[in-house]
Structures are given as structure tokens and as C-alpha cells.
Amino acid sequence: MTIERKERFIRVGMVACGGPSSTTHAPIWGPIINATEGRVRMTGMIVTHVWDIKREDAETFGKRIGAEVVEAFDQMVGKVDAIIIPDFDAVTVYKHLAHPYIEAEIPCFINRPFALNLKDAREMIDLAKKHGTPIMCGSSFEYVKEVGIVRSKVKTIEPITGYLVDNSMSDYATHGIHGLYFAYACIGGGVERVCYMTRDWRNPNGVLVLEHKPRCGSEGSFYGCIQEIAGAGTNAWIKVYGRGFFEQFCWWEGSSKDRETFLWLPMLLEMERMFRTGKMPEPYESLYEKTQIFLAGFKSHLEKGGAPVAISEIGDWRAPPLWPPRYPEDFPRT
């Protein structure tokens, strides 16, 4: 779907904007998109409407960025051109929050980790396919300029024999997943098994190992190792081995301006490109595969003591909620 509009800006609605008691990207992305608090305009989008299950949180955020608050989560249909769902705490109800917009063919960005079980992921993807609605779920690490550099270099040393990644994190589900998505963006999929060794997924440190199917003429499987650590200087780094090797470091901690410009902005611009053109940055099935890899790692830690879990073994397993849920079990009927 291509949006043809005379107006300059793509009108964006933020569903589940969150607040002080939640973990959400709305306070980061909203001011960048709307160029508030002394920022210069860097996108062709504007957040015009917001909603949260806690009305006071929506009102506070709406006032901060100059957006209108709606009474119900589905009341932005016909008012916006695109939807962003930024609150990690809403992951258990992403499929409900996104449903009316996907059904209305309104492009949606759904924050990571997309789903805590494969059934929810499949429902959203199948609905999007049915209506031809572009959807996106990503990490800002996937869209930094260094990923393009890595992809180009990979082609010069294939077949890959292995790789190493490090990633700064807080907990596995919200920020450890950065490392998984970064590796996927650089190396690609074809993952068969995942293991995740850590004492507690809610805290660093830990290590993930991904087993990839043979490709590009390789003689067998190859393995990737992702260090889930914390601290300055560990934003993202990758070293890839094949016919030779190379390494690439990603750095965006010089200042808050650097972080907004070199980390947050590239993904926001990719969202805008999808919102305007209807072209997804990756296929539906890549969203599903990224969810499989994430869940296999989670299951490895929680159910197998860090032993490998095959993608085919995930089944109907459900990852735990990230925190005490803000949404009732019978949402959206309440």
C-alpha cells in the first residue's frame, strides 16, 4: 500500500505509550519524531494521537509531545496513517492492540520482542498477510550503518565458519534481544538450535550460542556466540570468520545527541519508509524466525538449564511476562 497524501507529515498514532511505571520507547521516540524540547526535525512523521491503558500516562505523554489522547486503543482508525506500539509491558496484548489497525491495512511497528509465544506471532503475521498490511518489529541495532558494512564484508569471506557478537543488555527479553536481532541482521537466519546460559535472564551476564544450517558451500553447520554483557563500550561488536576474518564495532555513546542521531534515528527513518511506501524492511517470515530464535533461547535457559533447544522443539511454549502485567488477562474485553 502506498500512501498518497498532500500533507507533509505521516500521521502516527502511539498505542500503549506507557508511563513512569512501564518500560517503553515512547519517551525516546516521541520527542524525536515531533521535534520537541529543542530538537530539530529529522523525520517526516508526527505523532498526532496517543493511548495507554492508564489514562493519566497517556495525558502526560500527549501533553509532552503535543498529541491528542483517545479513549480506546482502537479509536485511531481513520485518524492516523501508521501505528507504533512502543511499550514492552504490552507484549502480552500486542496481538489485540495491533489487530484493528492491521485489519484496516494501517502499517504497524510492533516493538520487540514481538510475541512471547509462536501462536501470537503467527496470528499477527497471518492477519497482516491476509490484508496486505506492512508490519515491522526491530531493534535499533539492526538499522545502524555498520550493519550494511558487515553484510558487504561477509560476502567477501563466505562461506562463514563462525562469528562472535557482544551486546550491552539489561534483561534478555527487552535488551538482550538486541544482540540476537543484530546478529540476525548481519548474518541472516537458518538457525536450527539455540542455547542460552545465564544465572538469571533478568540480569547480565550470559551467553547465547546459535547453530546455523550449512550454506554457501560450507561443509557443515557453523556457530555464532553472543555475549550478553553490560557496561560502557559494549553497545555492539561483531567478528566474523570465513575465508579470513574481520570485525566491526558500533559506537554511539559520545553524547545523547549521538545516540539519537546514530542509534534511534536510522530505525525511525526505516519505519517512515515503510509507512510511506508499504514496503517492509524484511519479510513476514523473518519476523517469525526472529521470534523462534528468541523463544528457543528463552526456553533453553528456563526449561533446559542452558542446553540447546531446536527451533522445532519450541511448540506451544510460552515465555513469562516481562514484569507484573499492566493489562488484565481478559483484555480487551474489560
Stockholm file with secondary structure:
# STOCKHOLM 1.0

chainA/1-334         MTIERKERFIRVGMVACGGPSSTTHAPIWGPIINATEGRVRMTGMIVTHVWDIKREDAETFGKRIGAEVVEAFDQMVGKVDAIIIPDFDAVTVYKHLAHPYIEAEIPCFINRPFALNLKDAREMIDLAKKHGTPIMCGSSFEYVKEVGIVRSKVKTIEPITGYLVDNSMSDYATHGIHGLYFAYACIGGGVERVCYMTRDWRNPNGVLVLEHKPRCGSEGSFYGCIQEIAGAGTNAWIKVYGRGFFEQFCWWEGSSKDRETFLWLPMLLEMERMFRTGKMPEPYESLYEKTQIFLAGFKSHLEKGGAPVAISEIGDWRAPPLWPPRYPEDFPRT
#=GR chainA/1-334 SS CCCCCSSSSEEEEEESCCCTTSCBSHHHHHHHHHTCTTCCCCSSEEEEEEECSSHHHHHHHHHHHTCEECSSTTTTTTTCSEEEECBGGGGGGHHHHHHHHHHTTCCEEECTTCCSSHHHHHHHHHHHHHHTCCEECCCGGGGSHHHHHHHHHHHHHCSCCEEEEEEECSSIIIIIHHHHHHHHHHHCCCEEEEEEEESCTTSSCEEEEEEECCCTTCSSCEEEEEEEECSTTCSEEEEEESSSEEEEEECCCSCHHHHIIIIIHHHHHHHHHHHHHCCCSSCHHHHHHHHHHHHHHHHHHHHHTTCCEEGGGCTTCCCCCSSSCSSCTTTTCC
#=GC SS_cons         CCCCCSSSSEEEEEESCCCTTSCBSHHHHHHHHHTCTTCCCCSSEEEEEEECSSHHHHHHHHHHHTCEECSSTTTTTTTCSEEEECBGGGGGGHHHHHHHHHHTTCCEEECTTCCSSHHHHHHHHHHHHHHTCCEECCCGGGGSHHHHHHHHHHHHHCSCCEEEEEEECSSIIIIIHHHHHHHHHHHCCCEEEEEEEESCTTSSCEEEEEEECCCTTCSSCEEEEEEEECSTTCSEEEEEESSSEEEEEECCCSCHHHHIIIIIHHHHHHHHHHHHHCCCSSCHHHHHHHHHHHHHHHHHHHHHTTCCEEGGGCTTCCCCCSSSCSSCTTTTCC
//
